Amino acid sequence: MKKLNITPKNNEIVIEDSRIIVSKTDLKGQITYMNTYFIEISRYQELELLGKPHNIIRHPDMPKAIFKLLWDTIQKGEEINAYVKNLAKDGSYYWVLANVTPSFDANKNIIGYFSVRRKPTSQALEYIKKLYAKMLSIEKSSSMKESMEYLENVLKDKRITYEEFINAL
């Protein structure tokens, strides 16, 4: 499927404190379920999302290294938390703290992925925005591998794991 050519706008959609965004995908990241808040926030219609790649909402300000880390983690059968800037159909953006977990069948085979997203704290976003801007700059001037190495060095300097880092923000 060809991704829509959406021009990002400097218009933030703020997630409501008490609401969550939910979606499920198959093994290839095709959306198989979404709650009504996901539809509302993304500004798509349900049929525009169902069966489409979840990256339909990927904002160009997101470092590719974060998605590589996310996919590497969930494909190993582990859950991950990540801050993500998403792109709505109208070009607006919204930040989420995403928890992504694999879904398993009775034989413990991964059959898809489940994501629950909520509003991030403004304190966490202050730090994440700077980190992601630096990582994106590295990706543009060098490579995704070097961007990932930068993140790994930040974690090493703090003497924490990625999960500890995200949970501490």
N, C-alpha and C positions, 0 to 999 in steps of 0.2 A: 504494500500500500504506500502510495506517495504521501509524504507528510505535507500538511498544509503549510503554505508560506505565510506565516503570521509575523507581523512586525511588532516586536515588543514595545510597549508604551510604559512610561513612568507613572503607572497607576496601580497602586497596591490594593489588593483585596485582603482585608484582615479577617482571619479565621475567628469565629466566635469562640470565646473561652470554653463554653460548655458543649461544643459540638465536635464530632469526630468525622473524618473522611475515611471511608472504607472501600477497598477494592480487592478483587481476586483476579489472578491471571493464570493462564496455563504455563507450561514449562518454557514456552518461547516468549512470555511476557505479553500475550494477547489478553485483553480484558475480557473476563467471563462474568464478572459481577461488579456492580458499583452501587453505593447507597445514594439516596437522593441528594445528600449534601455535596457529594463529589460532583454530581451533575450540575448542581446550583453554582458551586464555586468555580468549576472549570468553564462554565458558560457554554457547554456543549449540550446537545440533546442526547438522550440515552442511546438511540440507534447510531449516533455518530461515534460513540465510545465502544459499544459492545462489539467484541471481536477485533478491535483495533489494537495496535501496539501501545503499551502503557507510556512509551516515550512520546506519544502524541502531545503530552503536556510538558515535555522537557524544555526548560528555559535555556537559552544559549549562554547565560551567565554561569551555568553549572559546570564545574570541572569534570571532565570525562573520568578522571581518576577516582572520583567518589562513586560513580556508577560501576566502575570496574571492581572496586572494593566491595560494593553492595552485591553484585552478581557473584563474585568469587565466594563470598561468605554464604549466601543463601544456597548456592549450588552444592556446597559442602554439607548442607542440612542444618546450618546454624542460623540463628536470628541475628538481625542487625538493626541498630538505630542510626539514623542519619538526618541531618538537616538538609532540606531540599527546597530550592526555589523552582516553582512551577509556572508555566505559561498558560493562561486562559485563552480561549478561542478568540476573544476580542483584543488580545495583546496585553491585557493586564497581567499582573503577576501576584503570586501568593507564596509565602513561606510556610513550611510545615516541618514538624519533627515527626519523621516516619519511623515506624517499627515494622519491619518486613520479616515475615517468617515463612519457612516452607510449609506446605501442606503435605501430609503423608497418607498413604493408603494403609490397609491392614497389615501389609508386609513391610512396612516402613520404607517404601519407595516414595520419592518425592513426586507428587502429581500436579503441583502448582505452587502458587505463592499467594500470601495473604498480607495485606498492608493496612495498617491503622495509622492515621495521621491526625495530629492535633496542633494547636497553636503553640509555636515556640515562644520562649521568653525573650523580651527585648534585649536583656543582658547577653543571652547566648548568641543572638543574631548579630550584635555588635562585633563579637569576636569572629563568628563564622563568616560574615561578609568580608572581612579583611583577609582571613585565611583563604577563602575561595577565590578572591580577586588575585591573590598572589599565585595560587595554584593555576588559575586560568592563564595568567600572564606567562608562567613557565611553560604551560602546554602550547601556547601560541608561539613562543620564541624557541622552544626546544622540543619537548615530547611529553606524552602522558606518563611515561616511565619516570622522567625526572620530576614531574609534578607529584607522583606517588612517593618518590624518594624524599621530597621536601616534607610531605606530610609525615612520613616515617621518622624523619629527623626531628620534627616538632614534638612528636610523641616520645622519642628517645630522650630529648632534652628535658621533658617533663617527667620522665620515668614512669609513664603510664601506658596502658593499652588504649587502643582506639575506643573501645567500649567504655572504659573508665573516663576517658577524655569527654566523650559525648555526655555521659551521665553527670559529669562534674560541672558542665556549663549551665 
